[in-house]
């Protein structure tokens, strides 16, 4: 939600100013171009620019928040004392892309510990990264994964998001009853998302025997 992301940024980044490509901070389809960071850093009075990207991925059939940022820069501005693991090793290994940091609630919900392996779905197999530490972070009720920006390629991240979207579509077409409501103030992305193809959607429909469903539309 909007408040959870703002709370995380206040606690983890503590910046003087947030810059977002949209007024809706939870909208993830809009992104700044790569040169934006350099342009902001070159402005007079700017001491540090901290890029952040977040997305939801599916882990063990549960959506969790994945947050990617410059962890070396982050370690200079905040001090997060690990629940499990060593603070110096946590920053060093995660910044090098040799591991991830998990929120303590995710670790407890999934029975994970520092030293275990965290798995992310990828096109050519599963990406496995060691958990270097766990920290107290209640940004997301299902848990948060903190990792170095660029640790996962855009291609692999898109695949992980596609797996999540397929899971949501599967769940959607399994409904026997429900209701939905349109938000008239929602911003429409300039470009349509291509994470789920028509073929993937059709495949999901064919796999599910959908009984007669009663859907009530609340439009307004």
N, C-alpha and C positions, 0 to 999 in steps of 0.2 A: 504494500500500500504506500501511498504518498508519505504518510507520517513515519512509517517504519524506515524508509530510505533516508528521510531527513534526519531522523534520530541517529541512524548509523553514521551518516556523514558528520553530524555534530560531534559524536563521540569518537569516531575513528580518525577523521580528517581535521576537524575543528578549523575550517577555513573562515576567512573574513567575507568571502563572496562565492556564491555558487553560480556557475554558468551552465545553462542547459539549452539544447537545441529546440526545446518546446516548453510551453508553460506547464504541460502535463509531465511531471518528472518520471512517472511510471511508464510513459510511452517509450518503447525500446526500438521502434522502427526508424526513428530519426537519429542520425549521428553526425558529429562534427567531422569535417575532413581532417586528414592527418596533420596538415600544416597549421591547423588552428592552435595547437598547443604551442608551437614556436612563435606564432604571431602574438598570442597572449603573453608569453614569457618576455617578449621584446618590449612590451609596453612599459613606460616609466612608472615606477612605484610597485611593480609586481616582483615579489621576492621568490615566489615558488608557484608552479602550476602543477596540480595533482590530477592526472587523468584517471577517470573511473568508468568502468563499464560493468553492467550487471545483467544477468539473464537467469531464467529458471531452467533447470535441467531435471531430468528424471533420474533418481537414484533409488534402486530397490523399490520401484513402483511408487515412489514418493517425490513430489516436486520440491526441490530445494533451491535456494538462491546461490548463484555463483557470482562472486565479486572479483573482478580483476583490476589491479592498480599497480603503480610503481612502488613496490614494497620497500626499496631502499630509501626512497623519499619519505614514505610513510613512517618508517622506523625513526627518522630524524625528528618527527613532529609529535608522535604519540608514544606512549609506553604502555603496552598491553602485557600484563603479567600472565603467563600461561597457567592453566589449570594442570595440564600435563605437558612436560617438555621443558627445555631450557630456552630462555628468552633470546640469548645471543644466537644460538643454533637455529632457533625458529626463524629469525629474520634472515640469517645468512643462507640457509638452505632453501627457503621459500623464494627469496629474491633470485637465487641462481636457477630457479625452475626445477629444483630437485625434490620438491615436496609442496604440500598444501597445508593450510591452517584451517582447522574446523572449529565451528562454534561448539561450546560445551553441550548445548541442548541437542544438536545433531549427533554428537558422539554418544550421548546417553540414549537417544531414541533408537539409534542404529547399532548400539553396543560396539562402538569403535574406540580405539585408544591410540595415543601417540606411538608410532612404530608400526601400526597397521597400514594397510594399503587401501587407497581410495580409487575407485574405478569410474571412468567416464566413457560412455559409448562413443566409438569413432568408426569411420567408414571401413578402415582396414584392420579392424580389431579393437580391442579395449585399451584405452590409455590408463596406465596404472602408475600412481604417484604415492609415495609414502606420506603418511600424516606426520608432520614434524612437530606439531603441538596442537593443543586445544585451548581455546580462550572463552571467557564469558562474553557472550554476544547474543542478545535476544532480538536481533533485527527481524528474524523470520521465525515463526512458530515451528516450522519443520526443520529449520537449521540453515546455516550459511557456510559456504566454502570460500576461503580467501586465498587467492593465488596471484602470481606475478603476471602482469600484463604481457601478452605475447607467448605465454607458456603453452597455450593451446592455439593452433592455427585457426584462422577464420573458417577454413573448410571443415575442420573437425568440430568446431563450435556449432556451425550451421547444422551439421549432422546430428549433434546432440539435441539441438532445439527441434529438429525435425522428428526425432524419436519421441520427444515430449509431446509435440503436436499430434502425432499419430495416436499416442496413448489417450490424449484428450478427445480426439475424434472417435476413437473406439468406445470410450466411455459415453460420449454424447449419443451415439447411435444405439447404445444399449438402454437408453432411457425408455421407460414405458409411460411416464407421465412427467410433466414439468411445465414451467412457465418461463418466459423471458421478457426483458424490457429493454427498449432501445434508449440510448443516451443521446438526446438531440444536440448536446453541446460537445460531443466527442469530436476530436480532430481526425480527419481522414488523411492517412499517409499519402505523400506525393506518389509513391510507388507501391504497387501491391506486393505483398509478401509472396515469396516463391518457395517457402519451406515445405509446403505440402502440395504435391501435384494432383491433378484431376485423377490420374491413374491410381495414386495412393488412396485417395478418398473413395474411389469406386471399389477398390479392393477391400476396404474396410466395410463398405456397405454390403458387399457380396458375402463377407465372412460372418455377418451377423444376421440372424433371423429376427427382424424387427416386428414385434407384434403391433397391433393397432394402438397407436399412441394418442393420448389426449393432450394437446399442446394449447395453452392459453397465451395469446399475445397481448401484452400490455404496452401499447405504443403511446408515447406521450412525452 
